[in-house]
Amino acid sequence: MISVNITKRLDTSEGSLNACFELTITDGEFLTLFGPSGAGKTTLMRMIAGLEQPESGIIEVDGEVWFDSTKKINLTPQKRSVGFVFQDYALFPTMSVRENLLFAAETAEQRRSVDELIELVELSQLSERLPATLSGGQKQRVALARALVRHPKILLLDEPLSALDPTMRQKLQDELSLLHKRLGITTLLVSHDISETVKLSDRMASIELGKIIRVGDPLEFFSPHTLSTKLQLIGEVLKIEEDFPISVVTLLVGSSVVRTVLSNEEAHLLCVGKHAIISTKAFNPIVMPVE
Ligand SMILES: Nc1ncnc2c1ncn2[C@@H]1O[C@H](COP(=O)(O)OP(=O)(O)OP(=O)(O)O)[C@@H](O)[C@H]1O
């Protein structure tokens, strides 16, 4: 179990902010940190990894104290059992896929497990290639495998898929989900993506202005119970075109673009860039496979 109760002063563009994070994560859980830009998600991950120091508080993992401000305990990142995957892959450019993983290994046993990990992320054919010759999705698989080399207790994923195109992103989400089921490693993900959060997480923590404001089931979070509808989707508003007496609203739902007609009053409640619920109770949806 991971238990975090820490504070940190964040210097934001709007002034300083006293962040206070209290969170418990159970073994094997997949928890997503979800919230607006600048809320403190990355800083929380970096403090767990030991890359950033909290002002005060305690971080405890499986009964081992990683940080305790009153007892002046602060384990170095090397002493903390974490694997970190960043958005920009952070691979060593002059090392092959295999060498990138071998470099992370600390013991003979970990070195022996490198080929198995390469196979796990389906990169056996590319193991001697340099990162520059790989696609974004392949690079991120290397970063993921490298983060697993030391058999960490926690896997920290900071928006690992956000640089990928939607198709590759969905493919890697599926792979990440399978990998998590297979290895059962406690995982913390930072994501801005609702579908990704719902698809992957057991629970999500919603973070705003340096505070965890709610922790719970992502489906309950994103699907308010106030609507009794037959079909309910969440999309991002891309465009609102007013054409008296109606408005045409374009939304992104997953990787599909949906256009719908609303009254101008309804459209005025929406905002480009924000999320909106699309619902209907008039019919049963037709669901068909895409060829
Ligand atoms: N070491 C630090 N000391 C003080 N302030 C910091 C520190 N690191 C980051 N900040 C500030 O804290 C705020 C939160 O940053 P952080 O990167 O954690 O946000 P985030 O929620 O991950 O945002 P995004 O989704 O855009 O990545 C920012 O305003 C940042 O400038």
The ligand as a MOL file (V3000), in Angstrom:
LIG
                    3D

  0  0  0     0  0            999 V3000
M  V30 BEGIN CTAB
M  V30 COUNTS 31 33 0 0 0
M  V30 BEGIN ATOM
M  V30 1 N 9.5880 22.5310 -7.7630 0
M  V30 2 C 8.5900 23.3930 -7.8370 0
M  V30 3 N 8.5070 24.4150 -6.9600 0
M  V30 4 C 7.5150 25.3140 -7.0250 0
M  V30 5 N 6.5450 25.2960 -7.9530 0
M  V30 6 C 6.5720 24.2980 -8.8700 0
M  V30 7 C 7.5750 23.2840 -8.8500 0
M  V30 8 N 7.3570 22.4380 -9.8720 0
M  V30 9 C 6.2530 22.8900 -10.5030 0
M  V30 10 N 5.7790 24.0040 -9.9160 0
M  V30 11 C 4.5880 24.7880 -10.2990 0
M  V30 12 O 3.4630 24.0990 -9.8040 0
M  V30 13 C 2.3600 24.1510 -10.7170 0
M  V30 14 C 1.8790 22.7580 -11.0060 0
M  V30 15 O 2.7970 22.1190 -11.9190 0
M  V30 16 P 2.6130 20.6290 -12.3870 0
M  V30 17 O 3.5690 20.3950 -13.5060 0
M  V30 18 O 2.7030 19.7200 -11.2270 0
M  V30 19 O 1.1110 20.6440 -12.9100 0
M  V30 20 P 0.2900 19.5500 -13.7280 0
M  V30 21 O -1.0070 19.3830 -13.0420 0
M  V30 22 O 1.1120 18.3200 -13.9070 0
M  V30 23 O 0.0990 20.2950 -15.1160 0
M  V30 24 P 0.1030 19.7020 -16.6370 0
M  V30 25 O -1.1640 18.9150 -16.7420 0
M  V30 26 O 0.1050 20.9360 -17.4840 0
M  V30 27 O 1.3330 18.8690 -16.7890 0
M  V30 28 C 2.8720 24.9120 -11.9370 0
M  V30 29 O 2.3770 26.2300 -11.8790 0
M  V30 30 C 4.3900 24.8590 -11.8050 0
M  V30 31 O 4.9760 26.0250 -12.3380 0
M  V30 END ATOM
M  V30 BEGIN BOND
M  V30 1 1 1 2
M  V30 2 1 2 3
M  V30 3 2 2 7
M  V30 4 2 3 4
M  V30 5 1 4 5
M  V30 6 2 5 6
M  V30 7 1 6 7
M  V30 8 1 6 10
M  V30 9 1 7 8
M  V30 10 2 8 9
M  V30 11 1 9 10
M  V30 12 1 10 11
M  V30 13 1 11 12
M  V30 14 1 11 30
M  V30 15 1 12 13
M  V30 16 1 13 14
M  V30 17 1 13 28
M  V30 18 1 14 15
M  V30 19 1 15 16
M  V30 20 2 16 17
M  V30 21 1 16 18
M  V30 22 1 16 19
M  V30 23 1 19 20
M  V30 24 2 20 21
M  V30 25 1 20 22
M  V30 26 1 20 23
M  V30 27 1 23 24
M  V30 28 2 24 25
M  V30 29 1 24 26
M  V30 30 1 24 27
M  V30 31 1 28 29
M  V30 32 1 28 30
M  V30 33 1 30 31
M  V30 END BOND
M  V30 END CTAB
M  END
